[in-house]
């Protein structure tokens, strides 16, 4: 556990730091998962994750669940449209307890943040919100030319000052070679084992969605458990109605009665 000062000038402890990610590149594999609630953050910490990532609007809730995990706050595109909005949002996120910010914006935006020493994670490969430019949701870097253009984006992101990049749906062998050739901490979301950090969404890991993307894997089935909870909820409600109508509920154990003398005295008064 590392001692740090937060951007709000308060002492704190962190599982890892930006410095650790930079110094350990290529030497150690890290893990990351999404967390947007206190319960999710607590579960990630108890499970032993190194890093969590979530919406900037959820930082305070996440920090209620984990005070120590390295947390990257994603600056939602619609909430921070201008460069000034992004800068203010980044400072606010760090003040609220984030350790880094993630943005899928331009290199100019990344550079602006980096010049203020804001730890910035970029987003390369498949960026779902921008998928119309590549013809839809698909892997990026499947031809030699496209892989080379992707590599150049990594180098531009590096030059802009990003310390890290979310690398989404890039062919594994392409990702492996790019990661060897960039100082950026590469975070694999569907880009194979060759990156520095392995990352999946919590809802995918926990089996909360009916369908999974190809790059994900469910390690349990919370969706089925939740369906069973709803079945049991309705079953319990029906039993309450039935027992109430039939006079089986409440029983003596569920009710309070006064002494017979008290009851008689009460009845004389009314």
C-alpha positions as CSV (number, residue, x, y, z in Angstrom):
1,X,0.0,0.0,0.0
2,X,1.4,3.4,-1.1
3,X,1.1,6.7,0.8
4,X,0.0,9.6,-1.4
5,X,-1.6,13.0,-1.2
6,X,-4.8,13.4,-3.1
7,X,-5.6,16.4,-5.4
8,X,-7.6,17.8,-2.5
9,X,-4.3,17.8,-0.5
10,X,-5.4,15.0,1.9
11,X,-3.2,12.0,2.9
12,X,-4.4,8.7,1.6
13,X,-3.3,5.2,0.8
14,X,-3.5,3.5,-2.7
15,X,-3.0,0.0,-3.9
16,X,-0.9,1.2,-6.8
17,X,0.1,4.6,-8.3
18,X,0.7,6.0,-11.8
19,X,4.4,5.6,-11.1
20,X,3.9,1.9,-10.3
21,X,2.1,1.3,-13.6
22,X,4.9,3.1,-15.5
23,X,7.8,1.4,-13.8
24,X,6.2,-2.1,-13.9
25,X,5.3,-2.0,-17.6
26,X,6.3,-5.2,-19.3
27,X,7.3,-6.7,-15.9
28,X,4.0,-7.3,-14.1
29,X,0.4,-7.9,-15.2
30,X,-2.3,-5.8,-13.6
31,X,-6.1,-6.2,-13.4
32,X,-8.9,-3.7,-13.8
33,X,-12.7,-3.9,-13.6
34,X,-15.6,-1.4,-13.7
35,X,-17.1,-0.1,-10.5
36,X,-19.9,2.4,-10.3
37,X,-21.4,1.7,-6.9
38,X,-20.0,1.3,-3.4
39,X,-20.9,-2.4,-3.4
40,X,-19.1,-3.0,-6.7
41,X,-16.0,-1.1,-5.5
42,X,-16.0,-3.1,-2.2
43,X,-16.3,-6.4,-4.1
44,X,-13.4,-5.4,-6.4
45,X,-11.2,-4.6,-3.5
46,X,-12.1,-7.8,-1.6
47,X,-11.4,-9.8,-4.8
48,X,-7.9,-8.3,-5.1
49,X,-8.1,-6.1,-8.2
50,X,-5.4,-3.6,-8.8
51,X,-7.5,-1.0,-10.5
52,X,-11.1,0.1,-11.0
53,X,-12.7,2.4,-13.6
54,X,-16.1,4.0,-13.6
55,X,-18.1,7.1,-14.5
56,X,-16.9,10.4,-13.2
57,X,-20.4,11.1,-11.9
58,X,-20.1,8.1,-9.5
59,X,-16.7,8.8,-7.8
60,X,-18.1,9.6,-4.4
61,X,-20.2,6.4,-4.3
62,X,-17.3,4.3,-5.5
63,X,-15.0,5.8,-2.8
64,X,-17.5,4.8,-0.2
65,X,-16.8,1.2,-1.2
66,X,-13.1,1.4,-1.6
67,X,-10.7,4.1,-0.2
68,X,-7.6,2.5,-1.6
69,X,-8.0,1.0,-5.1
70,X,-6.6,3.0,-8.0
71,X,-9.6,4.6,-9.6
72,X,-9.9,6.0,-13.1
73,X,-12.8,8.3,-13.7
74,X,-14.3,8.2,-17.2
75,X,-15.3,11.7,-18.4
76,X,-18.6,11.1,-20.2
77,X,-18.6,12.8,-23.6
78,X,-22.0,14.4,-23.2
79,X,-21.2,15.9,-19.8
80,X,-17.9,17.6,-20.9
81,X,-18.4,19.0,-24.5
82,X,-15.8,21.8,-24.5
83,X,-12.1,21.7,-23.5
84,X,-12.8,24.0,-20.6
85,X,-15.5,21.5,-19.4
86,X,-13.1,18.7,-19.7
87,X,-10.4,20.5,-17.7
88,X,-12.9,21.5,-15.0
89,X,-14.3,17.9,-15.0
90,X,-10.9,16.4,-14.7
91,X,-9.9,18.6,-11.7
92,X,-13.2,17.9,-10.0
93,X,-12.8,14.2,-10.5
94,X,-9.3,14.2,-9.0
95,X,-10.5,16.4,-6.1
96,X,-13.4,13.9,-5.5
97,X,-11.0,11.0,-5.2
98,X,-10.1,9.7,-8.7
99,X,-6.5,8.9,-9.4
100,X,-6.7,9.4,-13.2
101,X,-9.2,10.3,-15.8
102,X,-10.1,8.5,-19.1
103,X,-11.2,10.3,-22.2
104,X,-11.8,9.3,-25.8
105,X,-11.4,12.8,-27.0
106,X,-8.8,14.3,-29.3
107,X,-5.0,14.4,-28.8
108,X,-5.3,18.1,-28.2
109,X,-7.6,17.4,-25.2
110,X,-5.2,14.7,-23.9
111,X,-2.3,17.1,-24.3
112,X,-4.2,19.9,-22.4
113,X,-4.8,17.6,-19.5
114,X,-1.3,16.1,-19.5
115,X,0.3,19.6,-19.4
116,X,-1.5,20.1,-16.1
117,X,0.0,16.8,-14.8
118,X,-3.5,15.2,-14.9
119,X,-2.9,11.4,-15.3
120,X,-4.7,10.7,-18.6
121,X,-5.9,7.3,-20.0
122,X,-6.8,7.5,-23.7
123,X,-9.0,5.1,-25.7
124,X,-7.8,3.4,-28.9
125,X,-9.0,0.5,-31.0
126,X,-12.7,0.1,-31.1
127,X,-14.3,3.2,-29.5
128,X,-18.0,2.2,-29.6
129,X,-19.3,5.8,-29.7
130,X,-17.2,6.5,-32.7
131,X,-17.8,3.2,-34.5
132,X,-19.7,4.7,-37.4
133,X,-16.3,5.9,-38.7
134,X,-15.1,2.3,-39.1
135,X,-18.3,0.8,-40.4
136,X,-19.7,-0.4,-37.2
137,X,-18.6,-2.5,-34.2
138,X,-15.6,-4.5,-35.2
139,X,-12.0,-5.3,-34.3
140,X,-9.5,-2.6,-35.3
141,X,-6.1,-3.5,-36.8
142,X,-7.0,-6.5,-38.9
143,X,-5.0,-5.4,-41.9
144,X,-1.4,-4.4,-42.0
145,X,-2.2,-0.8,-43.0
146,X,-4.9,-0.4,-40.3
147,X,-2.6,-1.9,-37.7
148,X,0.1,0.5,-38.7
149,X,-2.3,3.5,-38.5
150,X,-3.3,2.2,-35.1
151,X,0.3,2.0,-34.0
152,X,0.8,5.6,-35.1
153,X,-2.2,6.7,-33.0
154,X,-0.5,5.0,-30.0
155,X,2.6,7.0,-30.6
156,X,0.6,10.2,-31.0
157,X,-1.2,9.5,-27.7
158,X,2.2,8.8,-26.1
159,X,3.5,12.1,-27.4
160,X,0.4,13.9,-26.2
161,X,1.3,12.9,-22.6
162,X,-1.2,10.0,-21.9
163,X,0.2,7.5,-19.4
164,X,-2.3,4.8,-20.3
165,X,-4.8,3.7,-23.0
166,X,-7.9,1.5,-23.0
167,X,-7.2,-0.8,-25.9
168,X,-10.5,-2.2,-27.1
169,X,-10.9,-5.1,-29.5
170,X,-7.5,-5.1,-31.2
171,X,-6.2,-8.4,-32.5
172,X,-4.1,-10.0,-29.8
173,X,-0.9,-10.4,-31.8
174,X,-1.1,-6.8,-33.0
175,X,-1.7,-5.6,-29.5
176,X,1.2,-7.6,-28.2
177,X,3.6,-6.0,-30.7
178,X,2.2,-2.5,-30.2
179,X,2.5,-2.8,-26.4
180,X,6.2,-3.7,-26.7
181,X,6.8,-0.5,-28.7
182,X,5.0,2.1,-26.6
183,X,5.7,3.5,-23.1
184,X,2.0,3.7,-22.6
185,X,0.4,1.3,-20.1
186,X,-1.9,-0.8,-22.3
187,X,-5.2,-1.9,-20.9
188,X,-6.7,-4.8,-22.8
189,X,-10.5,-4.9,-23.2
190,X,-10.9,-7.7,-25.7
191,X,-7.3,-7.2,-27.0
192,X,-5.8,-10.4,-25.7
193,X,-3.0,-11.2,-23.2
194,X,-0.2,-9.1,-24.6
195,X,-1.2,-5.8,-22.9
196,X,-0.1,-4.6,-19.4
197,X,-3.5,-4.7,-17.8
198,X,-6.4,-7.2,-18.2
199,X,-9.8,-5.5,-18.1
200,X,-13.4,-6.6,-18.3
201,X,-16.7,-5.0,-17.3
202,X,-18.0,-6.2,-13.9
203,X,-21.4,-7.1,-15.4
204,X,-19.8,-9.4,-17.9
205,X,-17.5,-11.1,-15.4
206,X,-20.5,-11.7,-13.1
207,X,-22.9,-12.8,-15.8
208,X,-25.4,-10.1,-15.4
209,X,-26.2,-9.7,-19.1
210,X,-28.1,-12.1,-21.3
211,X,-25.6,-11.9,-24.1
212,X,-21.8,-11.3,-23.8
213,X,-19.5,-9.8,-26.4
214,X,-17.1,-12.3,-27.9
215,X,-14.1,-10.9,-25.9
216,X,-15.8,-11.4,-22.5
217,X,-16.4,-14.3,-20.2
218,X,-18.9,-14.8,-17.4
219,X,-17.4,-16.4,-14.3
220,X,-20.7,-16.7,-12.5
221,X,-24.4,-16.2,-13.3
222,X,-25.8,-13.3,-11.3
223,X,-28.6,-12.8,-13.9
224,X,-30.0,-16.2,-13.0
225,X,-29.7,-15.5,-9.3
226,X,-31.6,-12.2,-9.8
227,X,-34.3,-13.9,-11.8
228,X,-34.7,-16.4,-9.0
229,X,-34.9,-13.5,-6.5
230,X,-37.8,-12.1,-8.4
231,X,-39.5,-15.5,-8.6
232,X,-39.1,-15.9,-4.8
233,X,-40.3,-12.3,-4.3
234,X,-43.6,-12.9,-6.1
235,X,-44.0,-16.3,-4.4
236,X,-43.6,-14.6,-0.9
237,X,-46.1,-11.9,-1.8
238,X,-48.7,-14.4,-2.9
239,X,-48.3,-16.4,0.3
240,X,-48.8,-13.2,2.4
241,X,-52.0,-12.5,0.5
242,X,-53.2,-16.1,0.9
243,X,-52.4,-16.3,4.7
244,X,-53.9,-12.9,5.3
245,X,-57.2,-13.8,3.6
246,X,-57.4,-17.2,5.3
247,X,-56.7,-15.8,8.7
248,X,-53.4,-17.6,9.1
249,X,-51.5,-14.4,9.5
250,X,-50.8,-12.7,11.8
251,X,-50.4,-15.4,14.5
252,X,-50.1,-14.7,18.2
253,X,-46.3,-14.5,17.7
254,X,-46.8,-11.6,15.3
255,X,-49.3,-9.7,17.4
256,X,-49.4,-7.7,20.7
257,X,-52.3,-8.0,23.1
258,X,-53.1,-6.2,26.4
259,X,-54.1,-8.0,29.6
260,X,-57.8,-8.9,29.8
261,X,-58.4,-6.5,32.7
262,X,-56.9,-3.7,30.7
263,X,-59.1,-4.6,27.8
264,X,-62.2,-4.7,30.0
265,X,-61.4,-1.3,31.5
266,X,-60.9,0.1,28.0
267,X,-64.2,-1.3,26.8
268,X,-66.1,0.4,29.7
269,X,-64.5,3.7,28.7
270,X,-65.9,3.4,25.1
